Amino acid sequence: MNRALFRERLEGAVVTKGAALCVGLDPDLTKIPAGLGQGLEAVRRHTLAIVEATAPYAAAFKPNLAFFERLGAPGFELLIEVVKVAGRHALVIADGKRGDIGSTAVAYAEAIFDVIGADACTVNGYLGHDSVLPFLDRPGRFAFILCRTSNPGAADFQDLVVQEGGRPLYLHVASRAAEWNSEGTVGLVAGATWPAEISRIREAAPDLPLLLPGVGAQGADVVAAVQAAQGNDGQGRYLISSSRAISQASSGPEFAEAAADAARVLSDQIRAAARTRSGSR
């Protein structure tokens, strides 16, 4: 299938939907309304309803592979269905954080892009260039490399100062990822919970799109994250990702409407933050 470059499609999706919102899909059986039934069918009804309800606002959807994989083979089939349905409305980023070398990396890339059908994915670059290359040599597809993640333990390794250059490890990842972007297929994952770090990442990799999780349940500041991601010239590309705050906005029968409202509110916040940053230049 011939596809335009992901970053061009991302720009178009953001313009169409009005904001750089990514809706995470992390189906949790314990949070699904009882009226939807039990087991796999409940997950299916809930997830597809969230997709349809939030589609007017989502430039991208980000299904977390683990929440589908733990349901076994039927869960994997459901994941493929969800990606297909979500892909009718927006870009789809498979959140699996894969990372390995050689034929294993090739197999991971084939599974995500050819079997699951995602437009993009998250990958772990800890093993180096050859571990992510199979994800990067696909025209029209895309890989967001983990850089400075949103969790509290991110500092354990990512903030360690590397002797070469005296910079923290995550900035070396950002710089190296920028070098790997010869085909326009590289982005970075940077936690929205760390706006100061996002600013440094943007300086190190000014042209790479950023995927910014951590808004909502993890308490990130939307305005600070957007302004940092846009960079000094206001031109940086990014997606603000929120999962539980949208998909679990309500556990009652009105869950889809609540998710739509949460997505709309966050979309408005992202758009307002972007305008504020643009107006300050």
N, C-alpha and C positions, 0 to 999 in steps of 0.2 A: 504494500500500500504506500503510495506517495503521500508524504505529509509535509506541510510547511514546517519550518523550524519552530520548535516548542516555544521559544521566547517570543516569536512573532504571534503565535496563537495565544500566548499568555497576555500580551498587550491587547489583542483584540477582545479577549474574554473580559479583561478588566474594564475596558471601555464599554462593552455591551452590558455588563452587570452593574457598572457604576462604582465598583470598589474592588480592591485586591483581597477579597475574602476567600479563604479556603475552609470548607466544612469537613471536619474530621468525622469518620465513621468508625466508632469503637463499640460495637454492639455488646452489651452486658446483660445477660439473662436476668440478673438480680434487679435490674433497673427498668425492665420492660413492663408496661402496664399489663395487669393480669387479664384484661379483656381480650388480649391478642392471642391467648392460648399459652402453650408451653413449647419448650425445645426449639428445634430448628425453624419450624413454621412461624413461631412468634418472632424470632430474630429476623426472618425474611420480611414479615409484614411490617415490623417496626422500622427496619433499615430502609426499605423501599419507600415507606411513607415519609421518612425524614428527607430522603433524596428529593422526592417530588415537592415537598413543602418548602424546602430551602432553595430549590433550583433557581428561582428568580433572582437570588442574591449571590449565589456561589459562582465565582470564577473558576473554582476547582473543588473537587472532592478528594479526600485523602482517607481511603479505607486502610485501617491498620490490620495487616495480614494475620497477626497472632489471634485476634478475636474471631476470625473465621477458621483458621487452621485448627484451633482447639476443639472445633465441632466435628473434626474428622473429615472423611471424604465428602460427605454431603455439604459440609461447611465450605470446602474448596469450590464445589460446584456453585454454591450460593455466591461466593466471592466473584466468580466469573459473571454471574447474572447481574450482581450489583454494579460491577464495573461497566457492563454493557449498558445498563439503564442510566447510570450516572453520566456515562460518556455521551449520551444524547443531549445533555444539558450543559456540560462543562468539561474541563480537563480533568483527568483522573491521575492521582499520584499514589502509587502503591507504597505504603509505608512498611517496609520490611527490614530496613537497615542491613541489607545483605553485605557480606564481605568475605571473599576467599580468592584463591588464585587458580590459574590454569583452567582446566576443563570444568571445574566446579563453578567458577565465576561465569563461564559461558552458559552453563546449565541454569544458573540463577537468572541471568539476563533473558534467556529463552523462555523460562517459566513466566517471568513478569511481563515481558513484552508480547510474546507470541501465544502463550496459553491464556494467561489472565487478561491480557489486552490493555494494560495500562499505558498511558502516555508518558509517564515519568515514574521515578521511584526514588527512595532514599537508600544510600549505600554508606558503608563504613570503609573509609580509606586507610585504616590503620596498617594494612598489609602493603600499601604502596600502589604505584601506578598500574602495575599489571593486574591488580585485584579489582580495579574499577574500569579498566579499559573496555571490557566487553559491554559495559553499559553505556560507554561514551561514543562508540563507533557506529551508532544507529542513527542515521539522519532522521530527523523528525521526532526522535525520542529524547529523553533527558534524565539526568541523574543529579540529585541533590546530595552532596557529600557532607557527612556530619562534620561540623566545625566547632561551634561552641554551643553545646546542648542546653536545654532549659532546666534540667534537673539539678538539685542542690549538690550532688556529687560530681558535677562536671569539672569542678576545680581540682579534683584529685589528680588528674593527669593533664587535662587540657590547658591548665594555667601554668604548668611547669615551664620554667624558663629554659630554653634550649641554648646551649653554649654558642652555637653558630648564630650570630646576630643578636644574641641576648634578648630575644623576644619569646613570649609564651608559645607553646606548641600550637595552639589553635590558629595563631597568625601565620605560622609556617604552613599549616594546612591550607589556609586561605590563599596564600601566595602561590603555593604549588598547584592548587586547583585552578587558579587563573592561568597558569602555564599549560595546563592540560586542556584548555578550552578551545583548541584549534578548530573544532567542528561546531562550536556554539551549542554544546550539549551538556554543559556543566553549570551547576548551581551549588549553593551551600545551605546547610541547615544551621540556623543560629537562633537560640532561644530568645523569644521576645522578652523574657524576664531579665535580660542583661543588656539594656540599651547602650551602656558605655562600651561594652565589648562589640556590639553590633557596629557602632561607629568606627571602631578600629578595623573590623573586618571589611567594612565598606571602603575604607581607605586602602586596604591591602588588595582588595578585589573589586574595583569600582564598577566593572561591567557585568559581574555575575548576579543573576537573580537569587534572592534570598527567600528561603522558606522559614517563617518565623512562628514556631509553635509556642504555646504557653499562655495564650490569652484566655481568660475565663477562669477555669478551676485553679490554674496555677498563679493567677493574680497579676499578670503582666500589665503594664501601663501602655495602652494602645497608642496614645499620642507620642510617648517617648520612643516606642519601638518604630513607629512609622517614620518619624523625623530622622531617627538614626539610620534607618534602612534607605531612605531617599538620598542620603549623602549631602555634601555641601552644595552641590549643584541642583539638588532636587530631582535628579533624573534616574536614580537607582530603582531597579525593578525588584518587586518583593511580593510575597503573599503572607497575609496574617492568617494563621490557622487556629481554629477553635473547635474542640470536639465535644467534651462533656457539657459545657455551658450551653450548647445548642441542642445536641441530641438528647440530653437528659434534662432539658429545661422543665419538663413536667413528667411525672409518672402516672398521670391520670389519663382519662379518655381523650382529653384535648391535647395530647402530647405533640401532635403534628403542628397544630396551630401555635403552640408555645414555642416550638423549634423555629417556625417561620418568623415569629415575632423576635426571638433572640437573634436570628440571623439578620433580620432587617435592622435592628438596633445597632449591632456590631458593624454592619455595612455602613450605616450612617456615621458611626464614630470614625471608621477608617477614612471615609471620604472627607469628613471634616478635618481630621488630622492632616491629611494630604494637602488640603486647601490652605490650612494654617501655615504649613511648611512652605508651600509655594508662595504665599503672600508675604512671607518674611524675607524672601530673597532680595 
